[in-house]
Amino acid sequence: MRKILFSLLLLARALALTAQGSVQEYVESVAREEPLRSAVVGVLAVSARGDTLAKYNWRSKLVPASNMKLITTGVALQRLGAGYRFETALGYDGEILDGCLHGNLYIIGGGDPTLGAEDTIAIPTDTLFSRWKGLLDAAGICSIDGFVVGDGRRFAGHLENTDWNIDDAGTYFGTGGDGLCFHENNLDFSIEPGDSIGAQPRIISLSRYGTPWLHIRNHTTTGAKDSGNSVLFFTSDLAPFAEWRGSFPLGRKRYLTSVSNKYGALTAAHAFCCWLDEAGVTVIDGPADIDRDGQIRSLEDLAAGAVIPSGAKESFLCRKAVPQDSLVRIGATLSPTLSEIARETNLRSDNFYAEMILRGLGLEVKGAADYDSAIAAEKAVLSKMGLTLGNSVHLSDGSGLARNNYASPDFLVRYLRVVWKSSIRGSFLGTLPRPGGRGTLENMMKKADSAVKKRIRLKSGSMNGVLCYSGYILPSDGTADGNSNVIFVSILTNNASVGASKVRPLLEGILVRLAAEN
């Protein structure tokens, strides 16, 4: 019997080696030919049984793009738990007399990325505001003789990561935030071409309540019919000014786009004030936020271009915001669970959600949500998970938008194996899209067998010259327990001089061949 078992073991091993050769040969062949020959390719695929099915430049650090979200979401689930929720509280200073709050109402942000978002998991805005009004009613507040203050102070530091490219800063995928964000800190617009070449395109705000403090200049032109869309939005939080630049092609249909909003906390306060006004609740001073010097800043201050010089707080506006721990809290609302937010983060590859998750992790672990603290928190959790970083990874942000994020296929596969063996395996696996399913892989592997596509769970990552896939290939029996022969895979390509549509079929070929091995 022992001889028979030994013979069967040798046979299985031989078959595994044969399979390794077939996938390995394919990887090497596509890496040696264009369009990948002049690019940089890193591949590692390992089965749970310990067989290396393919490897190529597997220790080289490459730009992983949105594969970074695998680390962000997994680390947060591990440390905070799948049921973790972000909190948004209401509090006030002053006093309540005869139903009137003589003071300011504060919307105290706790980093909820779904606040005001048009997302299936988010609380609808009208429902959210109705709940906030319910808190006011319970506290006996019928009117406010003061400001509604958007308070994002819990997330100190810059709104964006300083490693992001400047031309990403105005895009919907390049927006950051502080502790109080709204509508994913996006502004929605429609763009239509002018009537002739050189005419100014029509750009119309679609935001429900608008941003009356923001001065937007339109410096776009209408280009030739086939000239393409080069319109970009340039803005910052240094002053309430923004500018549209670029060209929009003649004859193109109405185009809907979202861009970055640098005043998320003020937008939340403004929207709530407008809603309260519609509900019959008067706010005498209107909406405001809190600037970097801790001063309450109104719409009038921004409209006038008021900037409080450092060291001149006492002589300028003199509206110091009350510390959060001194406010009278009247209640709070909670975000969806972290597992729900992480699922949307990975399915849609939502940069904003990823960044807010990372910074929320920093606040919980290090007591601060600036990027240095958040990255330190992420490293600490990875270390506690048993992962040595060494020179195999460099972490810069949560979404992968920064081009100085680096990771090797070796690190990503080690990370995926650790997560697979952990208690978060189920919740983490549930965040990953599959080819043909909802999310970023919906149009991937169209010609592959549906039974194969159902077994693949991957996070994609792409930017100019970069295309990456990392994740799991489940066994053909569909099992996803800790004893199944899952395949851990990471495929990273950088510096390709052709579009992703030319590279993707080659990477799909690797995945299909790997799926035949378990």
Secondary structure, 3 states (H helix, E strand, C coil): CHHHHHHHHHHHHHHHHHHHHHHHHHHHHHHHCCCCCCCEEEEEEEECCCCEEEEECCCCCECCHHHHHHHHHHHHHHHHCCCCCCEEEEEECCEEECCEEECCEEEECCCCCCCCCCCCCCCCHHHHHHHHHHHHHHHCCCEECCEEEEECCCCCCCCCCCCCCHHHCCEHHHCCCCCCCCHHHEEEEEEECCCCCCCCCEEEECCCCCCCCCEEEEEEEEECCCCCCCCEEEECCCCCEEEEEEEEECCCCCEEEEEECCCHHHHHHHHHHHHHHHCCCCECCEEEEECCCCEEEEHHHHHCCCCCCCCCCCCCCCCECCCHHHCEEEEEEECCCHHHHHHHHHHHCCHHHHHHHHHHHHHHHHCCCCHHHHHHHHHHHHHHCCCCCCCCEECCCCCCCCCCCEECHHHHHHHHHHHHCCCCHHHHHCCCCCCCCCCCCCCCCCCCCHHHHCCEEEEEEEECCEEEEEEEECCCCCCCCCCCCCEEEEEEEECCCCCHHHHHHHHHHHHHHHHCCC
